[in-house]
Amino acid sequence: MFVRRNATAWVPTALVALCLLTTSCAGADDTASAPRTTPPASAPHGYVAGAQEKAEQQSRLVLNDPRSGDTRVLDLITGKVHEVSRTAGTTELTTDGRFGYFHTAGGTRVLDGGAWMVDHGDHVHYYRAATRDVGELPGGPGTRVRSDAAVTAVTDEGGRARVYRRAELEKGKVGSARTLPGTHAGAVVPYAEHLLGVTDGGKVAVYDRQGKRAASPDARCEEVRGDAVTRRGVVLGCADGALLVREADGTFTAEKIPYGSGVPETERATAFRHRPGSDTLTAAAGERAVWVLDVTERTWTRVKTGSVTSANTAGEGSVLISLETDGALHGYDIATGKQVSKTKPLVTGAPGTGTDGNVEPVVEVDRSRAYLNDPKGRRVYEIDYNDNLRVARTFDLDIEPALMVETGR
């Protein structure tokens, strides 16, 4: 059996409670322990009730066909595909590293992917348990969900933000929420035991966990679109570049990372993709280029590509991976902008014409592999980006996986 070995990566820490099999997920994890209600008398360090601790990252892919509602969880360790309860009409599928969020017109369904990490700084714990349905969060299309170890912030399309206790989700229920004052122009992001947002006027706002305003940096982010949490702080996409908000000893500061020259509105970075734990972000720069933002160096690089559908990178010297409209993955050296690798066409038909005609295939990246969904071909590819984009494994499916996210990171 092929087993991936992964280096330590950062994701939001999860404090986990019981993981129970639901009827729809019975058999979804044949290695999960029977849940305990109390820890053993001599519980080892890192013990979590109802879960098994493993020596390596337990990655899984959550896959959904919006038209039929068919949903699958692909275990990347065992290679097994498990059926879970259906969700039709999904307009977007997102994740915070453990939970999958299915955004629909009626609300946001929450699925516990059953794989997560707990980062103690000098070491990491990896866990696996059974997948299960958690419930539904309010808010239709346009709802943005962001999490950390303690809370999950849900910002609806109107800018109202509700904050839920993470521990309740981990117990298998949504629980009650606290509503933040005012409305926000972008997603409210949990960070450094606070909540970070941008008011409708473009002003950066910081709240404590109880929703009270805390000391905020004197900074603005006009026309905020896109956000990402990195080791260096929270990155916000603004009209004139990015704003990096950081915390040190309880004090929040903000630093602008400008594009360096005038950028047309159609070429601004409005949504970031990156490997969790990486400080290198990617974003579309119009139709035929990709922005790469090095948060450590505070620099933007515009890589000229073909007509791009999705892009991502593992950072730290890795190639920029771009899915282009020829259906192939292209690898670019970020420093020089030169194409250094290319696959054969992998996506069946023209990318951008997924199951429901609106969603597009995506490139998910972790510490050792990348993943690409081929909806019409009913498959997922595992790509070794350190070996000229070699196709390491191909997973055949019984659904059209138009939407895909990776959990367990």
Long-range contacts (C-beta under 8 A, 24 or more apart in sequence): 1-78, 1-79, 2-79, 2-392, 2-393, 3-56, 3-77, 4-56, 4-57, 4-59, 4-76, 4-77, 4-368, 4-369, 5-56, 5-368, 6-56, 6-57, 6-59, 6-366, 6-367, 6-368, 7-367, 7-368, 8-119, 8-123, 8-124, 9-57, 9-117, 9-124, 9-275, 9-276, 9-277, 9-366, 9-367, 9-409, 10-119, 10-231, 10-276, 10-277, 11-97, 11-116, 11-117, 11-119, 11-276, 11-277, 11-409, 12-96, 12-97, 12-147, 12-148, 12-149, 12-190, 12-229, 13-117, 13-118, 13-119, 13-148, 13-149, 14-97, 14-98, 14-116, 14-117, 14-118, 14-149, 14-166, 14-170, 15-118, 15-149, 15-150, 15-166, 15-167, 15-170, 16-48, 16-51, 16-116, 16-118, 16-127, 16-129, 16-170, 17-49, 17-50, 17-167, 17-170, 17-171, 17-172, 18-49, 18-50, 18-171, 18-172, 19-50, 19-51, 19-112, 19-114, 19-129, 19-130, 19-132, 19-172, 20-50, 20-130, 20-132, 20-172, 21-130, 21-132, 22-85, 22-131, 22-132, 22-133, 24-83, 24-84, 24-85, 24-133, 25-82, 25-84, 25-85, 25-130, 25-131, 25-132, 25-133, 27-82, 28-73, 28-82, 28-83, 28-84, 28-114, 28-130, 28-131, 29-75, 29-82, 29-114, 29-128, 29-129, 29-130, 29-131, 31-78, 31-128, 32-114, 32-128, 32-129, 32-130, 33-129, 46-118, 46-125, 48-118, 48-125, 48-127, 50-129, 51-127, 51-128, 51-129, 52-127, 52-128, 52-129, 53-125, 53-126, 53-127, 54-126, 54-127, 54-128, 55-126, 56-126, 57-117, 57-126, 57-366, 57-367, 57-408, 57-409, 58-115, 58-116, 58-126, 58-127, 58-128, 58-408, 59-115, 59-366, 59-406, 59-407, 59-408, 59-409, 60-113, 60-114, 60-115, 60-406, 60-407, 60-408, 61-364, 61-371, 61-380, 61-404, 61-405, 61-406, 61-407, 62-93, 62-95, 62-100, 62-111, 62-113, 62-404, 62-405, 62-406, 62-407, 63-373, 63-380, 63-397, 63-399, 63-401, 63-403, 63-404, 64-90, 64-93, 64-102, 64-401, 64-402, 64-403, 64-404, 65-355, 65-375, 65-399, 65-400, 65-401, 65-402, 65-403, 66-90, 66-91, 66-355, 66-356, 66-359, 66-402, 66-403, 67-355, 67-356, 67-400, 67-402, 68-355, 68-399, 68-400, 70-398, 70-399, 71-102, 71-111, 71-399, 72-397, 72-398, 72-399, 72-401, 73-113, 73-114, 73-131, 74-380, 74-395, 74-397, 76-369, 76-382, 76-408, 77-128, 79-393, 79-395, 81-395, 81-397, 81-398, 82-131, 84-111, 84-131, 84-133, 85-133, 90-403, 91-141, 91-358, 92-141, 92-403, 93-403, 93-404, 93-405, 94-145, 94-405, 95-405, 95-406, 95-407, 96-145, 96-146, 96-147, 96-152, 97-147, 97-276, 97-407, 97-408, 97-409, 98-407, 98-408, 99-134, 99-147, 99-152, 99-169, 99-407, 100-405, 100-407, 101-137, 101-145, 103-139, 103-140, 103-141, 103-143, 104-140, 104-141, 105-140, 105-141, 106-136, 106-140, 107-136, 107-137, 107-138, 107-139, 107-140, 108-136, 108-137, 108-138, 108-139, 108-140, 108-143, 108-145, 108-154, 109-133, 109-135, 109-136, 110-134, 110-135, 110-136, 110-137, 110-169, 110-174, 112-169, 112-170, 112-172, 113-407, 113-408, 115-407, 115-408, 116-407, 116-408, 117-408, 117-409, 126-408, 128-408, 132-172, 134-169, 134-172, 134-173, 134-174, 135-172, 135-173, 135-174, 136-174, 137-164, 137-174, 138-162, 144-186, 144-187, 144-188, 146-187, 146-188, 146-189, 146-190, 146-227, 146-229, 147-190, 148-190, 148-191, 148-229, 150-190, 150-193, 150-209, 151-190, 151-195, 151-209, 152-190, 153-187, 153-188, 153-189, 153-190, 153-195, 155-184, 155-186, 155-187, 155-188, 155-197, 158-183, 159-183, 159-184, 159-185, 159-200, 160-184, 161-188, 161-195, 161-197, 163-188, 163-195, 163-209, 163-211, 178-210, 178-211, 179-211, 180-207, 180-211, 181-211, 181-213, 185-223, 185-224, 186-221, 186-224, 186-225, 186-226, 186-227, 186-236, 187-227, 189-227, 189-229, 189-234, 191-229, 191-233, 191-234, 191-245, 191-247, 192-247, 192-252, 194-247, 194-252, 196-234, 196-245, 196-252, 198-224, 198-236, 204-236, 204-243, 204-245, 204-254, 206-252, 214-252, 215-251, 215-252, 216-252, 217-245, 217-252, 217-253, 217-254, 218-254, 219-243, 219-245, 219-254, 219-256, 225-268, 225-270, 225-271, 226-269, 226-270, 226-271, 226-272, 226-283, 227-272, 228-272, 228-274, 228-281, 230-274, 230-278, 230-279, 230-281, 230-295, 231-277, 231-279, 232-279, 232-295, 232-296, 233-295, 235-272, 235-281, 235-293, 235-295, 237-268, 237-269, 237-270, 237-271, 237-272, 237-283, 239-265, 239-268, 241-300, 242-269, 242-293, 242-300, 244-295, 244-298, 255-298, 257-293, 257-295, 257-298, 257-299, 257-300, 259-300, 260-300, 269-293, 273-310, 273-311, 273-312, 273-362, 273-363, 274-312, 274-313, 274-315, 274-365, 275-312, 275-313, 275-314, 275-315, 275-365, 275-366, 275-367, 276-366, 276-409, 277-367, 277-409, 278-313, 278-314, 278-315, 278-316, 279-315, 280-313, 280-314, 280-315, 280-316, 280-334, 282-311, 282-312, 282-313, 282-320, 283-311, 284-308, 284-311, 290-320, 290-322, 290-332, 292-320, 292-334, 301-334, 301-335, 301-337, 303-332, 303-334, 303-337, 304-337, 305-330, 305-332, 306-330, 309-351, 309-352, 309-360, 309-361, 310-351, 310-360, 310-361, 310-362, 310-363, 311-363, 312-362, 312-363, 312-364, 312-365, 312-370, 313-365, 314-365, 314-366, 314-367, 314-370, 314-385, 318-385, 318-386, 319-385, 319-389, 321-363, 321-365, 321-370, 321-383, 321-385, 321-389, 323-347, 323-351, 323-361, 323-362, 323-363, 323-372, 324-351, 325-350, 325-351, 325-352, 327-351, 329-363, 329-370, 329-372, 329-383, 329-389, 331-385, 331-388, 331-389, 340-388, 341-388, 341-389, 342-389, 343-383, 343-389, 343-391, 346-372, 346-374, 346-381, 346-391, 347-372, 347-374, 347-375, 347-376, 347-377, 348-374, 348-375, 348-376, 348-377, 349-376, 354-400, 354-402, 354-403, 355-400, 355-402, 356-402, 359-402, 359-403, 361-404, 362-404, 364-404, 364-405, 364-406, 366-406, 366-409, 371-404, 371-406, 373-401, 373-402, 373-403, 373-404, 374-401, 375-400, 375-401, 375-402, 376-400, 380-404
